[in-house]
Amino acid sequence: MIVVLDDTFEVRHKFSDVSYLEEERYQSMVKIIEKPTKKDFRELIGNCHNIQLLCNHRSIKLFNDNWDVLDGKETITSFFNQMQTNNVKRLEFGRDMHSNLKANTLDKDVFYANLRPFLDFFIQNKIVEIKILFYGENFQELEFLSAINQMMDEMNFVALEDFEHNDSIIHGLKLLYPEKEPTLIINEWKVKTLNKKELLAIINSKI
């Protein structure tokens, strides 16, 4: 299950189409908690082994049973720590928040824009692919192009003799030529004494 803690969810309909979350296929996979209470936290901790990802609004608040806001900073911190102790992956999102995959922080609009394809992938494959939340459903293509661009940048500045010692070039060649060893490709280029312009033309023809 995917859990989303967002005390601003009520106004989310003004900015994103989230009506699909009311459909049965999504209700069984994602739980939206708008006004979390201590009871909610206890239940989530007790059910933590069934939670694949916990997503929370950066400034999430704690509420009592009457939905009054409490001073819940310590309770919320303790809850996050317990979930972490139980190896529950957590992502934090917020308005104009810097999107950082390594830090698991994401802009709020980006989070909701990519939530549906993320859930669709999760439902179909039973895999939490968090990169979809950051880059969308075409994340693999974007990753591929990013790796190839980095390889081409390195090729501009690295001598052909040193290609085999450059991680970015080796990684890019593995993506472009999955059936060949990168060192064999580099050796072929050396034998042909290709210049940088010719090498980059070969790469462009493979993209």
C-alpha positions in Angstrom: 0.0 0.0 0.0 1.0 3.6 -0.6 0.2 6.1 2.1 -0.1 9.8 1.5 -0.3 12.3 4.5 -1.5 15.6 3.2 -3.5 18.1 5.2 -3.8 20.3 2.1 -5.3 17.5 0.0 -8.8 19.1 0.2 -7.7 21.9 -2.1 -5.7 19.7 -4.4 -8.7 19.4 -6.8 -8.1 23.0 -7.8 -4.6 22.2 -9.1 -4.7 18.6 -10.2 -7.2 16.0 -11.3 -7.2 13.6 -8.3 -10.7 12.3 -8.8 -9.3 9.0 -10.1 -8.3 8.2 -6.6 -11.9 7.5 -5.8 -11.9 4.6 -8.3 -11.9 1.1 -6.7 -8.5 0.0 -8.2 -6.8 2.9 -6.6 -8.6 2.9 -3.3 -7.2 -0.6 -2.6 -3.7 0.6 -3.3 -3.4 4.1 -1.9 -4.6 5.6 1.4 -5.0 9.4 1.6 -5.0 10.8 5.2 -5.9 14.5 5.3 -6.0 15.1 9.0 -3.8 12.5 10.7 -4.3 11.8 14.4 -2.2 9.8 16.9 -4.6 6.9 16.3 -3.8 7.0 12.6 -0.1 6.9 13.4 -0.5 3.9 15.7 -2.5 2.1 13.0 0.1 2.9 10.3 2.9 1.7 12.6 1.0 -1.5 13.3 0.5 -2.1 9.6 3.9 -0.8 8.5 4.9 -4.2 6.9 2.1 -3.7 4.3 3.2 -0.1 3.4 5.6 0.1 0.5 5.9 3.9 0.5 5.0 6.7 2.9 4.5 10.2 1.3 4.0 13.2 3.4 3.4 16.9 2.9 6.4 18.9 4.2 4.4 20.8 6.8 2.0 18.0 7.8 0.1 18.8 11.0 -1.3 16.6 13.8 -5.0 16.7 14.6 -7.1 15.5 17.5 -10.3 13.5 17.1 -12.3 16.8 16.5 -9.8 17.7 13.8 -8.3 20.6 15.8 -4.6 21.2 15.1 -2.3 20.1 17.8 1.3 20.9 18.7 2.5 17.6 17.1 6.1 18.2 16.1 7.5 15.6 18.5 4.8 13.1 17.7 5.3 13.4 14.0 9.0 13.1 14.3 8.7 10.0 16.5 6.2 8.5 13.9 8.6 9.1 11.0 11.5 7.6 13.1 9.5 4.4 13.9 8.5 4.0 10.2 12.1 4.3 9.3 13.1 1.8 11.9 10.7 -0.6 10.2 12.3 0.1 6.8 9.4 2.0 5.3 10.6 4.2 2.5 9.5 7.9 2.9 9.1 10.7 0.4 8.5 14.3 1.4 6.7 16.8 -1.0 5.9 20.5 -0.7 5.1 23.6 -2.6 8.1 24.8 -4.6 10.2 22.2 -2.8 13.5 21.3 -4.6 13.1 17.9 -6.3 16.0 15.7 -5.3 15.8 11.9 -5.9 18.6 11.1 -3.6 17.1 13.1 -0.7 13.6 11.9 -1.5 12.1 15.4 -1.7 9.8 16.5 -4.4 7.8 19.5 -5.6 4.1 19.1 -4.7 2.7 19.8 -8.1 5.2 17.3 -9.7 4.2 14.7 -7.1 0.5 14.9 -7.9 1.1 15.2 -11.7 3.0 11.9 -11.7 1.1 10.1 -9.0 -1.3 8.3 -11.3 1.3 6.7 -13.6 3.3 5.8 -10.5 0.2 4.0 -9.1 -0.6 2.4 -12.4 3.0 1.0 -12.6 2.7 -0.2 -9.0 -0.6 -1.9 -9.5 0.6 -3.7 -12.7 4.1 -4.6 -11.6 3.9 -4.7 -7.8 7.1 -2.6 -7.8 7.6 0.8 -6.2 9.4 2.8 -8.9 9.9 6.1 -7.2 11.6 7.6 -10.3 8.2 7.8 -11.9 7.1 10.4 -9.3 10.1 12.5 -10.2 10.3 12.1 -14.0 7.0 10.7 -15.1 6.1 7.4 -16.9 8.8 7.9 -19.5 11.5 8.0 -16.9 13.5 5.2 -18.5 13.8 7.0 -21.8 14.8 10.2 -20.0 17.5 8.3 -18.0 18.8 6.7 -21.3 19.1 10.1 -23.0 20.7 11.7 -20.0 23.3 8.9 -19.8 24.0 9.2 -23.5 24.4 13.0 -23.4 26.8 12.6 -20.5 28.8 10.1 -22.4 29.0 12.4 -25.4 30.2 15.3 -23.2 32.9 13.1 -21.8 33.9 11.9 -25.3 34.5 15.6 -26.2 37.1 16.0 -23.5 38.7 12.6 -23.0 41.3 11.1 -25.4 40.2 7.9 -27.2 43.0 6.0 -25.4 41.3 6.8 -22.1 37.7 5.9 -23.0 37.9 2.5 -21.4 38.8 4.1 -18.0 35.8 6.6 -18.1 32.8 5.3 -16.2 30.3 7.6 -18.1 31.6 6.4 -21.5 31.5 2.8 -20.5 28.0 3.1 -19.1 26.8 4.8 -22.2 28.3 2.2 -24.5 26.6 -0.6 -22.5 23.3 1.1 -23.1 23.9 1.7 -26.8 25.5 -1.7 -27.5 24.0 -4.2 -24.9 25.2 -7.1 -27.0 28.9 -6.0 -27.1 31.6 -5.4 -24.5 32.5 -1.6 -24.4 36.2 -2.3 -24.6 35.8 -4.2 -27.8 33.9 -1.3 -29.3 36.6 1.2 -28.2 39.3 -1.1 -29.6 37.5 -1.1 -33.0 37.4 2.7 -32.9 41.2 2.8 -32.2 41.9 0.4 -35.1 39.9 2.7 -37.5 41.6 5.8 -36.0 38.3 7.6 -35.9 38.3 11.3 -34.9 35.9 12.8 -32.3 33.6 14.2 -34.9 33.3 10.7 -36.5 32.8 9.1 -33.1 30.0 11.4 -32.1 28.3 10.9 -35.5 28.3 7.2 -34.8 26.7 7.7 -31.4 24.0 10.1 -32.8 23.1 7.5 -35.5 22.4 5.0 -32.7 20.1 7.2 -30.6 
